[in-house]
Amino acid sequence: MKKIYLLLIALAVFVGAKAQWVDDSANNTLIANCVNSANEIRIASHPYVDGIFVQWTSMSENGWSQKLQCLDYYGNPQWGEDGIAITTPNLATWSPGYAIAALSDGSVVTMNRNADAHHYVVKINADGSTPWGTDGMMLFGGAGGGRSELLADDEGGFWALGTDMDISYLQYVNADGTLRPMATIADLTKKCTNGKLIRSDDDGVFVVYAKQTIQGYTNYVKEIYVAKYNKDGELTMPATLLLSQQTVGMSYIHYAIPDHFGGAYVFQWHNGIGGAYNIYVTHFDENGQPTITDLNGIAVHSPDPSSYFISAYPTIDGNNDLLLVYRQTDSYSQSEYKIWINRITSEGEKPWSDGILVLDNGTSQCLGLRIDAFNFYDGFSVIYHKAVPGIYGETVEAHGFDHDGNMTWSTTMCSSTYPKNVDENTSGYHSAQNVVVWVNAQDGGLYGQNIGESGELGEVIIPVPPVPCCFPPDQFQGSCQYNEETGSYGAMLTWEPATTQMYYNLYRQNLADETTEVIQIDAELTSYFDEPAPGTYKYQLTAQFASSESDYALTPDGEDHLIIEIQDHTSLSETEFEEIVEIIEVYNISGQRVIANGINELTSGVYIIKGVTESGKTSIKKIIRN
């Protein structure tokens, strides 16, 4: 059953801040001074406020190292004109291993790999101080030295993942900087690399990683697994195969993005199937189990030997579907540039078939493809850098789309055509605005631009959250009761109403044979008396709306179901036939509750009386009042 997820966002209030974001695409906001060779630009959004951290790398006295800047909601730099430099000694002169994560206490952590093949992590508070020292602290007991990943939790701590290109190392760091035990992810016959981190619902973490071997000089044989660990480095779910073995002509990296329900989508592009590059998607649920059975994954685009489909970037929409923006180029020279978007469900369906064409830019480059769902998931935007024919440089363009993929607006975010070093991600929409950052590759300078959900630049008006239209019923309760009219037992079910539902769906599953029936109940009712055959049943209740179905109603104990055993009427004792001496509830024949202190207060009609008998047993009786 498809569920609609509504994200409610706390909107922070900033008082007295000077508006910095400009609304002129020809003069974007200067974020920090840097050099024109600066690159590897990464953005981390504050979890509980509406600013962002920006990290970039460039050559400095201690090697190819990071610098960081902090921006408030209005785009005002907080750490000076040049940002803060990371001073970890003996940094590598090349750049694998850099990662960044914003923590729940308002700070940021950045991880780097030095020339001695060690991973260091530096924490920077919002005021620019470094509580673990300017050099940071070493992770993994000195192991590692390759790619890095960081993932924050809600307690001020974070997960760190590193690799030495043969073995991966996982470690949780507490908010105070103390280290939990390290987990080692290894295979005696294969390299375990390129891990991605996804938080699980039980305070653990999923690690999505590749197992690979090298064939010859350039060929790689790879398969993708997911495993789960707790904060003490203990394996809580053994590795499960997500994507089967492929032989590819060069190394490739997979990507993972969390869904809204504790699982994640995983995708990659490679040329192992049919010889032409394509993008393949799979998904696992909150238990780490694949929901797409094809271990090759779902191809985003129909195979085309003359084309490559590559450079995908993801977001998750309100239906928990994966939205991807990707590039199509010719397989011969890779000199053609088309931009597509497509939607893939957790079951592997593609409602848009081979996708929607956003742009055909001929042989002019399109780089930095990004896609981001709006705050309340009623649409999304696509952003990209578009080369201008005959000019060494590009503009930054954005388009807005509704939920069905219809383009609703177009905006140029940067009309100045100087060459740009592209960021690796956007901030995503927070309080209605999204932020893109780049380096002026001509004369230096780190620049950025915000954009709203309607394509506006500069000052963004925060929209009013939509009124939820798919709330489930609440206080779902029930028990086995005896009906004297029919001489049999049944399930008396009650609930508090939803909002403007069309009707209710009552799901009744017989636990003996696992068959399920769906009973449609009128929208105005708040109770139902069900009389199936004797047995044990699982009941679940939803509200059906015009375009969606709600989540299951919760019981007072927070469960989304009731288990009720319906007894056989042949086992009745004499007390089942006792008269009711105390009325608990009265319902009319339509199931609507009636306010009455006694039977004498009822008008003419047929009623269902729930009450207590002389021996103290609860019973249900149907009466006719003349």
C-alpha positions in Angstrom: 0.0 0.0 0.0 1.4 3.4 -1.0 1.7 5.9 1.8 2.0 9.6 1.6 4.7 11.2 3.7 4.3 14.7 4.9 7.4 16.4 6.3 6.7 19.2 8.7 9.6 21.6 8.9 10.3 23.9 11.8 10.9 27.4 10.5 13.7 29.3 12.2 13.3 33.1 12.8 16.3 35.3 12.2 16.2 38.8 13.7 18.2 41.8 12.6 20.2 39.9 9.9 21.2 41.8 6.8 19.9 40.4 3.6 22.9 39.1 1.6 21.4 36.9 -1.1 21.0 39.0 -4.3 18.2 38.8 -6.8 20.4 39.7 -9.8 21.6 36.7 -11.7 24.5 38.8 -13.2 25.9 39.6 -9.7 25.7 36.6 -7.4 26.7 36.5 -3.7 30.4 36.2 -2.8 30.8 33.6 -0.1 34.5 33.5 0.3 37.8 34.5 -1.3 39.6 31.5 -2.9 41.7 30.6 -5.9 40.5 29.7 -9.3 41.7 26.1 -9.0 39.5 25.5 -5.9 37.3 22.5 -6.4 35.4 19.6 -4.7 32.7 21.9 -3.3 30.4 20.3 -0.8 27.4 21.7 1.1 26.0 20.5 4.4 22.7 22.0 5.7 22.2 22.8 9.4 19.8 20.2 10.8 17.8 22.5 13.0 18.5 26.0 11.6 18.3 27.3 8.1 21.9 28.1 7.2 24.5 26.0 5.5 28.2 25.0 5.7 30.3 25.1 2.5 33.5 23.2 2.1 36.0 23.4 -0.8 39.6 22.2 -1.4 42.6 24.0 -2.9 46.4 23.9 -2.7 47.8 25.4 0.5 50.9 25.2 2.7 50.0 21.8 4.1 48.9 20.3 0.8 45.6 20.0 -1.1 43.4 20.8 1.9 39.9 22.0 2.9 38.5 25.4 3.8 35.0 26.0 5.2 32.5 28.8 5.4 29.3 29.1 7.4 26.3 31.0 6.0 23.2 32.1 7.8 19.7 31.8 6.2 20.3 35.1 4.4 23.6 34.1 2.8 25.8 36.2 5.2 29.3 34.6 5.7 30.0 33.9 9.4 33.7 32.9 9.3 35.3 35.9 7.7 36.2 36.7 4.1 38.3 33.6 3.6 36.6 31.0 5.7 38.4 28.6 8.1 41.4 26.6 6.9 41.9 23.0 8.0 45.5 22.6 9.3 45.8 18.8 9.7 49.5 18.2 9.0 51.0 16.5 6.0 47.8 16.5 4.0 47.7 14.5 0.7 48.5 16.3 -2.5 45.5 14.6 -4.1 42.0 14.7 -2.9 40.2 11.4 -2.0 38.8 11.0 1.4 37.1 14.4 2.0 33.6 14.4 3.7 31.5 16.9 5.6 28.4 16.6 7.9 26.4 19.1 9.9 25.7 18.0 13.5 22.5 18.5 15.5 24.3 20.8 18.0 24.9 23.4 15.2 28.5 22.4 14.5 30.1 20.7 11.5 32.6 18.0 11.1 35.0 17.5 8.2 37.1 14.4 7.5 40.3 14.3 5.4 42.9 11.8 4.4 46.6 12.8 4.9 49.6 11.7 2.9 50.4 9.1 5.6 47.1 7.3 4.8 45.3 8.3 8.0 41.8 9.7 8.4 41.5 12.8 10.5 38.2 14.5 11.6 37.9 18.2 12.7 34.9 19.6 14.5 34.1 23.3 14.1 31.5 25.0 16.3 29.1 27.7 15.0 31.4 30.4 16.4 34.4 29.0 14.5 36.1 27.3 17.4 37.6 23.8 17.1 36.9 21.8 20.3 39.1 18.9 19.2 41.9 21.1 18.1 42.7 22.7 14.7 44.4 19.4 13.5 41.5 17.3 14.6 41.7 13.7 15.8 42.7 10.5 14.0 40.0 7.8 13.4 40.1 4.0 12.8 43.2 3.6 14.9 45.3 4.8 12.0 43.8 2.5 9.4 42.1 3.7 6.3 43.4 6.3 3.9 41.0 6.3 1.0 37.4 7.5 0.5 35.5 8.8 3.4 31.8 9.1 4.4 30.2 10.9 7.4 26.6 10.7 8.7 25.2 12.6 11.6 22.5 11.5 14.0 20.1 13.4 16.3 22.3 13.1 19.4 25.2 15.3 18.3 27.3 12.3 17.3 28.1 10.8 13.9 29.2 7.8 12.0 32.5 7.8 10.0 33.5 5.4 7.3 36.9 5.0 5.6 38.8 2.5 3.5 42.3 1.6 2.5 40.9 0.4 -0.9 40.9 -3.2 0.4 39.1 -3.0 3.7 36.5 -0.6 5.0 36.4 0.7 8.6 33.3 2.0 10.4 33.4 4.0 13.7 30.8 6.0 15.7 32.0 9.2 17.4 30.0 10.4 20.4 29.1 14.1 20.7 31.9 14.7 23.2 34.5 13.2 20.8 34.9 9.9 22.5 35.3 6.9 20.1 33.2 3.8 20.0 34.7 0.4 19.0 35.6 0.1 15.3 34.0 -2.3 12.8 36.0 -3.9 10.1 34.3 -4.7 6.8 36.4 -7.2 4.9 36.4 -10.2 2.6 39.4 -12.4 2.1 38.9 -12.7 -1.6 37.6 -9.3 -2.5 38.1 -5.6 -1.9 35.3 -4.0 0.2 35.2 -0.3 -0.8 33.1 2.7 -1.7 30.7 2.5 1.3 27.7 4.7 1.7 25.9 5.3 5.1 22.2 5.2 5.7 20.6 5.6 9.1 18.3 2.8 10.3 15.2 3.2 12.4 16.7 1.4 15.4 19.6 3.8 16.0 22.0 1.8 13.9 23.4 2.3 10.4 23.2 0.6 7.1 26.5 0.4 5.1 26.1 -0.1 1.4 29.4 -1.2 -0.1 31.0 -2.8 -3.1 32.8 -6.1 -3.2 35.2 -6.1 -6.1 38.1 -7.8 -7.8 40.3 -6.5 -10.6 40.7 -8.4 -13.9 43.6 -7.3 -16.0 44.6 -3.6 -15.9 41.2 -1.8 -16.1 38.4 -4.4 -15.7 36.5 -4.6 -12.4 34.1 -7.3 -11.2 31.8 -5.7 -8.7 28.6 -6.5 -6.6 26.8 -4.3 -4.1 25.9 -5.4 -0.6 24.1 -3.9 2.4 24.9 -4.7 6.1 23.8 -3.1 9.4 25.8 -2.2 12.5 25.1 -0.7 15.9 27.1 2.1 17.5 29.5 -0.3 19.2 30.6 -1.7 15.8 28.6 -4.9 16.1 27.1 -6.5 13.0 23.3 -6.6 13.6 22.3 -7.7 10.0 24.6 -9.8 7.9 25.5 -8.6 4.4 22.7 -8.9 1.9 23.2 -8.8 -1.9 21.5 -5.8 -3.5 23.0 -5.7 -7.0 24.6 -8.8 -8.7 28.1 -9.1 -10.1 28.9 -7.1 -13.1 32.2 -6.8 -15.1 32.8 -3.3 -16.2 35.5 -1.6 -18.2 36.5 0.9 -15.5 35.8 1.5 -11.9 32.4 2.9 -11.0 30.9 4.1 -7.7 27.4 3.4 -6.5 25.2 6.0 -4.7 22.5 5.7 -1.9 19.8 8.0 -0.7 17.5 7.4 2.3 13.8 7.1 1.7 11.2 8.4 4.3 10.6 5.0 6.0 14.0 3.7 7.2 15.2 2.1 3.9 17.1 3.5 0.9 17.4 3.6 -2.8 20.8 2.5 -4.3 21.8 3.2 -7.9 24.9 3.1 -10.1 25.7 3.5 -13.8 28.0 1.1 -15.6 28.5 -0.6 -19.0 28.4 -4.2 -17.7 25.0 -5.0 -19.4 24.9 -4.6 -23.2 28.2 -2.7 -23.3 26.6 0.8 -23.1 26.4 2.8 -19.9 23.0 2.8 -18.2 21.7 3.7 -14.7 20.4 0.8 -12.6 18.3 1.2 -9.4 17.4 -1.0 -6.5 15.8 -0.4 -3.1 15.9 -2.0 0.4 13.3 -1.5 3.2 13.7 -0.7 6.9 14.8 -4.3 7.6 17.6 -4.1 5.0 15.7 -6.4 2.6 15.5 -5.7 -1.2 12.1 -4.7 -2.4 13.2 -5.0 -6.1 13.7 -8.6 -7.0 15.8 -8.1 -10.1 19.4 -8.2 -8.9 20.5 -6.3 -12.0 18.4 -3.4 -10.8 15.9 -1.5 -12.8 17.3 0.3 -15.9 16.3 4.0 -15.7 16.2 4.2 -19.5 15.6 1.6 -22.2 19.0 0.2 -23.5 20.3 2.1 -26.5 23.7 1.0 -27.9 24.3 4.4 -29.4 23.8 6.3 -26.1 25.2 6.4 -22.6 22.9 7.3 -19.7 25.1 8.6 -16.9 25.7 11.3 -14.2 22.5 10.7 -12.2 21.6 12.8 -9.1 18.7 11.9 -6.8 15.9 13.2 -4.5 12.9 11.6 -2.8 9.4 12.8 -3.4 6.3 12.7 -1.2 5.2 9.3 -2.5 8.6 7.9 -1.3 9.6 7.5 -5.0 13.1 8.1 -6.3 13.4 11.0 -8.7 16.6 11.0 -10.8 18.0 13.6 -13.2 20.6 12.3 -15.6 22.4 12.9 -18.8 22.2 11.2 -22.2 25.3 11.4 -24.4 26.4 9.5 -27.6 28.4 6.4 -27.0 30.9 7.2 -29.8 32.4 10.5 -28.6 30.4 11.5 -25.5 29.9 14.9 -27.0 26.1 15.2 -27.0 24.2 16.6 -24.0 20.5 15.8 -23.2 19.0 16.0 -19.7 16.3 13.6 -18.6 14.3 13.1 -15.4 12.6 9.9 -14.3 10.6 8.4 -11.4 11.2 4.9 -9.9 9.1 3.4 -7.1 10.3 1.1 -4.3 8.8 -1.8 -6.2 10.7 -1.0 -9.4 7.9 0.6 -11.4 8.6 3.5 -13.7 5.4 5.7 -14.0 7.2 7.9 -16.5 8.5 5.0 -18.6 11.7 6.3 -20.2 11.5 9.6 -18.5 10.8 13.2 -19.4 13.3 15.2 -21.6 14.2 18.4 -19.9 16.8 19.8 -22.3 18.6 18.9 -25.6 21.7 21.1 -25.6 23.3 19.5 -28.7 27.0 19.3 -28.4 27.3 22.1 -25.8 28.1 20.8 -22.3 25.6 20.5 -19.4 27.3 19.8 -16.1 26.4 19.8 -12.4 22.9 18.2 -12.8 20.9 18.5 -9.5 17.3 17.7 -8.5 15.6 18.7 -5.2 12.1 18.1 -3.9 10.3 21.1 -2.5 9.7 21.4 1.3 6.2 19.9 1.2 6.9 17.6 -1.7 4.3 19.1 -4.1 7.0 19.4 -6.8 10.7 19.7 -7.4 13.4 21.7 -9.2 16.2 20.7 -11.6 19.4 22.8 -11.7 22.3 22.5 -14.1 25.3 24.4 -15.6 24.7 25.1 -19.2 27.6 25.9 -21.6 27.2 28.8 -24.0 28.2 27.9 -27.6 31.3 29.8 -28.7 32.1 31.0 -25.2 34.4 29.2 -22.6 31.9 29.4 -19.8 28.4 28.5 -18.7 25.3 29.9 -17.0 23.4 28.2 -14.1 19.8 27.4 -15.0 16.9 26.1 -13.0 13.4 24.7 -13.8 10.5 24.0 -11.5 8.2 21.0 -12.0 4.9 19.9 -10.4 4.4 16.4 -9.0 3.5 15.0 -12.4 6.6 16.2 -14.1 5.1 19.3 -15.8 7.5 22.2 -16.0 6.0 25.2 -14.2 8.8 27.8 -14.2 12.3 28.6 -15.6 15.0 30.8 -14.0 18.6 31.7 -14.8 20.4 31.7 -11.4 23.7 32.9 -12.9 23.8 34.7 -16.3 27.5 35.6 -16.1 29.2 33.1 -18.5 32.6 32.8 -16.9 33.9 29.1 -16.4 32.8 27.6 -13.1 34.0 24.7 -10.9 30.8 23.0 -10.0 29.6 22.0 -6.6 29.0 18.3 -5.8 25.6 18.9 -4.2 23.0 21.6 -3.5 21.7 22.4 0.0 18.3 21.0 -0.8 15.2 23.0 0.1 15.1 24.3 3.7 12.4 26.9 4.6 11.5 27.2 1.0 15.0 28.0 -0.4 17.7 26.0 -2.1 21.4 27.1 -2.4 23.9 26.4 -5.2 27.6 27.2 -4.9 30.5 27.3 -7.4 34.0 28.7 -7.9 34.8 31.3 -10.6 37.5 29.2 -12.4 38.6 32.3 -14.3 39.8 34.7 -11.5 38.8 32.9 -8.3 36.0 33.6 -5.7 33.5 31.2 -4.2 30.0 32.3 -5.2 26.5 31.1 -4.4 22.8 31.8 -5.2 19.6 30.9 -3.5 16.4 30.0 -5.2 12.8 29.6 -4.0 10.1 27.1 -4.8 8.6 29.5 -7.4 12.0 30.3 -9.0 12.6 33.5 -7.2 16.1 34.7 -6.3 17.1 36.8 -3.2 14.3 37.3 -0.7 12.2 34.1 -0.4 8.7 34.1 1.0 8.2 31.0 3.1 5.0 29.3 1.9 2.2 28.3 4.3 2.3 24.5 4.8 -0.6 22.7 3.0 -3.4 21.5 5.2 -2.9 17.7 5.5 -5.7 15.9 3.7 -4.8 12.3 4.5 -4.7 11.9 8.3 -5.5 8.4 9.5 -8.2 7.6 12.0 -7.0 7.5 15.7 -7.7 5.6 18.9 -8.4 2.4 17.1 -9.9 0.0 19.7 -11.8 -3.3 19.7 -12.6 -6.5 21.5 -14.5 -9.7 21.1 -18.2 -9.3 22.2 -21.3 -11.4 22.2 -24.3 -10.5 20.1 -27.5 -12.0 21.6 -29.5 -11.2 18.4 -27.4 -13.5 16.3 -26.2 -15.8 19.1 -22.6 -15.5 18.0 -19.4 -13.6 18.8 -18.0 -10.7 16.9 -15.4 -7.9 17.0 -16.7 -4.5 18.2 -14.4 -1.9 16.7 -14.4 1.8 17.5 -12.2 4.8 16.4 -11.9 8.6 16.3 -12.6 10.0 12.9 -10.1 11.3 10.4 -10.8 14.5 8.4 -12.6 14.6 5.1 -12.3 11.0 4.1 -14.5 9.4 1.4 -14.8 6.2 3.4 -12.8 3.9 5.6 -11.0 0.6 4.7 -11.1 -2.1 7.3 -8.5 -4.8 6.6 -9.3 -8.1 8.2 -6.6 -10.8 8.0 -7.3 -14.4 9.1 -4.1 -15.3 10.8 -4.7 -19.0 10.2 -4.5 -18.9 6.4 -3.2 -15.2 6.0 -6.1 -14.3 3.7 -7.2 -10.7 3.9 -10.5 -9.1 3.2 -11.2 -5.3 2.8 -14.5 -4.0 4.2 -15.6 -0.5 3.1 -17.2 1.5 5.9 -19.2 4.7 5.5 -17.2 7.9 6.1 -19.5 9.2 8.9 -19.3 6.1 11.1 -16.9 5.7 14.0 -17.7 2.1 14.9 -18.3 -1.3 13.3 -19.4 -4.7 14.5 -17.8 -7.5 12.5 -19.0 -11.1 12.8 -16.6 -13.4 10.9 -16.2 -17.1 11.5 -14.5 -18.1 14.8 -10.7 -17.6 14.6 -8.0 -15.1 15.3 -7.9 -12.0 13.2 -5.7 -9.0 12.6 -7.6 -5.7 12.0 -6.2 -2.6 10.4 -8.1 0.6 9.5 -7.3 3.4 7.0 -9.1 6.4 5.7 -9.5 6.7 1.9 -9.3 10.1 0.2 -9.7 11.1 -3.4 -6.1 10.7 -4.4 -4.5 8.7 -1.6 -5.0 6.4 1.3 -3.9 7.2 4.8 -1.5 5.3 7.1 -3.1 2.8 9.4 -4.9 4.0 12.4 -3.0 3.7 15.7 -4.3 2.1 18.9 -3.9 3.9 22.2 -0.8 1.9 22.7 0.7 3.1 19.4 0.2 -0.1 17.4 -1.1 0.0 13.9 -3.3 -3.1 14.3 -5.6 -5.1 16.6 -5.4 -8.9 17.2 -8.8 -10.2 18.2 -9.8 -13.8 18.8 -13.4 -14.5 17.8 -14.8 -17.3 19.9 -17.1 -20.2 18.9 -20.7 -19.6 20.0 -21.0 -23.2 21.0 -18.7 -22.5 23.9 -21.1 -20.0 25.5 -21.6 -20.1 29.2 -24.9 -19.3 30.9 -23.6 -15.9 31.9 -23.5 -14.9 28.2 -27.3 -14.7 28.3 -27.6 -12.5 31.3 -29.4 -9.2 31.1 -27.4 -6.0 30.8 -27.6 -4.0 34.0 -25.3 -1.1 33.2 -25.1 0.5 29.8 -21.6 1.5 28.5 -22.4 2.6 24.9 -25.4 2.8 22.6 -25.2 2.8 18.8 -28.0 3.1 16.2 -28.3 0.6 13.4 -26.0 2.7 11.2 -23.2 2.4 13.8 -23.4 6.0 15.0 -23.0 6.5 18.8 -26.1 7.7 20.6 -26.1 9.7 23.8 -28.4 8.0 26.3 -28.3 7.2 30.0 -30.9 4.4 29.7 -33.0 2.5 27.3 -36.1 4.5 28.2 -34.4 7.7 26.7 -34.2 6.1 23.2 -36.7 6.9 20.5 -38.2 4.2 18.3 -35.7 2.2 16.3 -33.1 -0.6 16.3 -30.1 -0.2 18.6 -26.9 -2.0 19.6 -26.3 -1.9 23.3 -22.9 -2.5 24.8 -23.0 -3.0 28.6 -22.2 -5.0 31.7 -24.2 -8.0 32.8 -25.2 -8.9 36.4 -22.0 -11.0 36.8 -19.8 -8.2 35.5 -19.3 -9.5 32.0 -19.3 -7.2 29.0 -21.9 -8.1 26.4 -23.5 -6.6 23.2 -27.2 -6.9 22.5 -29.4 -5.7 19.7 -32.8 -4.3 20.8 -35.9 -2.9 19.0 -37.4 0.2 20.7 -41.1 0.8 19.8 
